[in-house]
Amino acid sequence: MRVLHLTTEFPPIIYGGLGTATGGLVKALVKAGIEAAVFLFGPTAGSSYGRFTPLVTGEATSRRRRSVGATIFEISWFLDLDAIAAIATNWRPDVLHLHSFWIWPIAETLRRKLRIPLVYTVHSLDRAEYEIGAGPPQCVSQWDVQQAVIYGADRIISLTNSERELLMDYCPGVNERIRVVGNGIEDTSRPRKDGRLNRKAPLVLFSGRFVDRKGVRELIEAMEIVLTEAPKIKFVLAGGHRGCPGWQMEAWLLPESLYRYRSQIHFTGWLTPGQMAEWYRTADILVVPSWYEPFGMVVLEGMIHGLAVAASAVGGPAEILSDGRTGLLFPPRDPHALAKSILQLASDSNFRTRIAAAGAAAVRECWLWPQIVEKMRSVYEEAISA
């Protein structure tokens, strides 16, 4: 079986969970004996990703490289559709797998020319991003395109059962084509750093974009509640916006009432996956206070690294975590409930250790890529034989 993935994110181009998940899936497919290639419609010139240089703006060409055992075709947005179709035809895929709905016109053309099925993974619903997550207005203007993809795909991958419910509400009639297949994670965890054992108080980590739907403002409110009661606890807020340093994130988000706790609060700025892994190995608690979370790769990352996870009881986190056993769940948009969860984990090291160990065991039992790949293989085989 040969699967051609169409995406705007693939390592090293990662803006969030989509890029991480797509990279992990392709690598896992190759390991499972499924041939994979990627059409990467990357960023324009001027972007920098270490040693990787995207194609120049306006350059009507493509470039080919290898990564994780797969062929990666870096496709210019300005390349003629017939030329893109020729590259796809020469590679001879059996199925197309679309990850970014903006590429729908190209994906639809390829499906028609190659006469093969198309599978679409809904990494996030723009309508839900706007209605639940207070996303920007473009989420509304883009919804018509995403809706067309959902109605047009041969099979639709939903990451969670809650996302499936949203899909059926937003797009009536698609239920029979929806298959629930979550994301996975590779077990690349390393021994945790011993320094944390000598700390007088735990380190609490947040990882993600600093947008409202990630609950970052509720976290800021909760931090003041926590630090008033337990001033030795440390907070690390990792991520934010690409290209924006940590000090700018701090200036934007940190209220004057928290200035007295500045030594306990650290904004890292945008990090590479390797840099982020170091913080996972250092921290004790991971918080995921999202309003809307279609899956939550960050939850799996925290669990696999042995952190005790406290997350909003929404979407993916609510389906991944078992409250009180493999993590703690609290109501979204509630800084007091978030603070209570942090203090519960911070004040009882035995409970925190037990939660972390159970979470690590659960992720290895249910969420490693080999288990997820077999579910995805079944979807591909079903789409091909339909």
Residue, then its C-alpha position, 0 to 999 in steps of 0.5 A: m500500500r502506498v499513501l500520499h499525504l498532503t499537508t502544510e506542516f511536516p517536521p521541521i515545519i511545525y506550528g502545533g499538534l498537526g505537524t507533530a502528529t503528521g510527522g509521527l504518523v508517516k514515520a510509524l506507517v513506514k515502520a509498519g511496512i506501508e510506503a508513504a510520501v508527503f506533499l508539503f506545501g510549506p511556508t514562504a521565503g524568509s521562514s527559518y527552520g534550522r538547516f531547512t530553507p523553504l522554497v522561495t516565494g513565487e518559485a514555481t518548482s518542487r524539491r525532493r528529499r528523504s525523511v523518516g524513511a519517506t519521500i518528501f516533496e516540497i511543493s511550491w504554492f505556485l506550481d502548476l496543477d498539472a505539474i503537481a499531478a504529474i509528480a503524484t502520478n509518477w509516485r503511484p499512490d493508492v490513497l491520498h491522505l489530506h491533513s490541511f483543508w486549505i489544500w482541498p482544491i489540489a487534493e480534489t484535482l489529484r483524486r480525480k486525475l489519479r482516480i483514488p480515494l481521499v481520506y481527510t483527518v480533521h485535526s481541528l474544526d474551524r467552526a468549533e475553534y470560533e464558537i467554542g475556542a473564541g478563534p479569529p474571524q477567519c475561522v468563519s470565512q474558512w469554514d465553507v472550505q473545510q465543510a466542502v472537504i468533510y462532505g467531499a472526502d471518501r473517509i473522514i478521520s475524527l481524532t476523538n468521539s467528541e469531535r465525531e459528535l461535533l462533525m455530525d452536528y455541523c455536517p449532517g449526513v457524514n456519519e457513515r464515513i467518519r472513523v475515530v482514530g486518535n493520534g499516537i506518540e513514539d516512546t522516546s522518553r529518557p530518564r528524568k532529571d535528578g535535580r527535580l528530586n531536590r526541589k522544595a516545590p514542584l515545577v508546573l509546565f504549560s506548553g502551547r500557543f498563547v491563544d485564548r482557547k488554550g486557556v492561557r489567561e485562566l492559567i495566569e489567574a490560577m497562578e496568582i491563586v496558587l502562588t499566594e498559597a504556595p509561593k515556592i511553586k515554579f511555573v514554566l510557560a513554554g511556547g507562545h508565538r514563533g519568533c516571539p521571545g519569552w520576555q515579550m510573552e511575559a510583557w504581554l501576559l503577566p499582570e502587575s499583581l504577579y510581578r512579586y513572583r517573577s522569580q517563580i515564573h519563566f516564559t521560554g519563548w518558542l522552542t524546538p521539539g528537542q528543547m521542549a523535551e528537556w522541559y518535559r524531563t525537568a517538570d513535575i506537573l503539566v497543565v492543559p487548561s484548553w477551552y477546545e482541544p480536538f485531541g491534545m498531543v501535549v497530553l500524550e507528551g506529558m504522560i510519556h515523560g512521566l508528568a502528572v497531568a491536569a487538564s480541562a475536561v474537554g475533547g481529547p484530554a477528557e477521553i485520554l485521561s481517567d480522572g483521579r487515576t491517570g490525570l486530573l480533570f477540571p471544568p474549562r474556563d475556571p481558574h479556581a478549579l485549575a488552581k485547586s488541581i495544581l495545588q492538589l498535585a503539588s501538595d501530595s508528592n505520593f499522589r502526584t507520583r502515582i498519577a504520573a506512573a499510571g499515566a505513563a503506563a496508560v499511554r504505553e498501553c493505548w497510545l503508542w504509534p503501532q496501535i494507532v497505525e493498525k487502525m489507520r491501515s484499516v481505514y485505508e484498506e476500507a477506502i481503497s476497497a469501497 
